[in-house]
Amino acid sequence: MSRYRPPRSAGTPLITPEGEARLRAELHELWHVRRPQVTQAVSEAAAQGDRSENAEYTYGKKMLREIDSRVRFLTKRLEKLQVVGERPADLNKVYFGAWVTLEDEDGEQVRYRIVGPDELDLKQNLISIDAPLARALVGKELDAEVRVPTPTGEKTWYLVAIDYP
């Protein structure tokens, strides 16, 4: 049995303007700030002599590989992403970029924004368009009932509000 695993799909190629700005800022930070700092540290460590037992040199080279890998990923990903900045024609339905307020059967409310997979951040209540909850919400109108399978069983939500930034 081989260890080969097919690569995961990158998800839906949609992103909000805010998400694109964050990815571009990260790319700029890595390429124009962090990489020159690490390169300088590696060259200083290399000047110390024997590289085979030089921890600073080894660590610096590893950091350069990680930075270069992330830069390659961000560059390729930003080329493929489609920025969705305009509001949809029908503001009474849930589409990409919407803030939705949901109420569960106990009356507790939660608010999420539907964003691209590159922007996913549950601490800020940003859920991916590829998530089961978001897929169930897309196209729904106010007061719609949404049923989503969860690990603990099916959960029912009611769509209370839809806002577009």
N, C-alpha and C positions, 0 to 999 in steps of 0.2 A: 504494500500500500504506500503510495507516494505522499509526500507532504504538501504537494501543490494545492493551493487554494485559489480559485479564480478571483480576480480583483472585484471588490465591491463596486456597485454602480455609484456614480458620483451624485445621484439624485437629480431632482428637477433643476434645470439650469436657469432658475429665476432668482432675482435678488432685488432688494429694495435699494433706493439711492443711499440710504444711511449705511446699509450693510456693505455696499460697494466702497463707500468712503472709508469704512473701517479696514477692509481688506487692503485697499491701496495704501492707507497709512501704515499698516503692518509691513507691507512690502517695502515701502520707503524706509521705515525704521530699520528693518533687517539689512537692506542693501547699502544704505548711505550712512548708517550710524554703527550698528552692531558689527557688521562684517569688517569694516576698516579697523575697529578697535581690536577684534580678535586677530586679524591679520598682523597688526602691530605687535600684539602679545606673542604670537607664534614666532615672528621674526626675531624678537628679543630673546625668546627661549632657545631658538636655534643657534643664536650667536654664543650661547654659553658653552657650546662644545658638544659632547657626546649626547646624541639624541635618543639612543636606545633606552637609557634609564632616566630620561628627563620627563618628569610627570607634567610639567607645564606645557611642554611641546606636544606631548601625546593628547592631553586634554584639549589644547587649543585646536589641534587638527580635527579632533572629534567634533568640537563645536562648529568649526568651519563646514564640515560635512553636513551637520544638522541644519545650519543656516542655509547652505546652498540647496539642500533638499527642499526646504520650506519655500525658498525663493522660486525654485522651479515649479513647485506645485501651484503657488499663488499666481505666477505668470501664466501658466497654462489654464488655470481655472478662470481667471479674470477674462481671458480671451473668449471663453465659451459662455460666460454668463450673460443673461439678458436682463437689463435693468428695467424694472416695472415701476415707473414713477407717476404715471397718470391715474386718476381716479376712474373707476368703471362707469359706464353709462347708467347702470341701474344701481343706485346706492342702497336699495332695500334688500339686496342679496349679498351673501358672503362671497368674496373673491380674495385673491392674493393681496396681501398688504392690509387687510381689514383688522381692526380691533373688534373682538367679539366679547360680549359679556354673557356668561352662561350661568344658569341656576340649576342646582341639582334637586333631587326629590326632597331633600331636607331643608331647602330654602337658602342654602349657602351659595353665594355668588363668587365667581372667579372671572378674571378678564385676561384674554390672550390675544396676541397679534400673530397672524399667519404670515410667516416669512419663508425665505429659502433655506435649504438645509445647511448652508454655510453660515447662517446667522443664528442658528438654534442656541437659545440661552434660557433655560427654565427659571433662572433667578430673576430675569427681567420679564418673564411671562411671554417669551417669544417661542412659538412652536413651529416646527417645520411643516411645510405644505405636504410633505410625504408622510406625516404622522397620521395614524388612524383617525384621531379626533378631527384633525384639519380636513382630511379627505371626506369625512362624514359631514362636515359643516359647509364645504364649498357648494355654492348654488342654493343654499337654504335661505328662507326669508325669516323675518321676525316671528316670534312665537312658535317656531318649528320645534318639533321634538326630535332629538338626535340620540340614537342608541349606538354605543361604542363598546366593543368587546374589550375587557381588561383582564389581567391575570386573576383577579378576584371574582370575575363574573361580569355580566353585561351591566353597563352603567347608563343611565338615562339623564340627558341634559336638556334644558329648555333654552332656546336662544332668546335673550332678553333685549340686547342692544347690539347694533352694528355701527361702527364709526370708521371713517377713513381719514387719515392725517392729511 
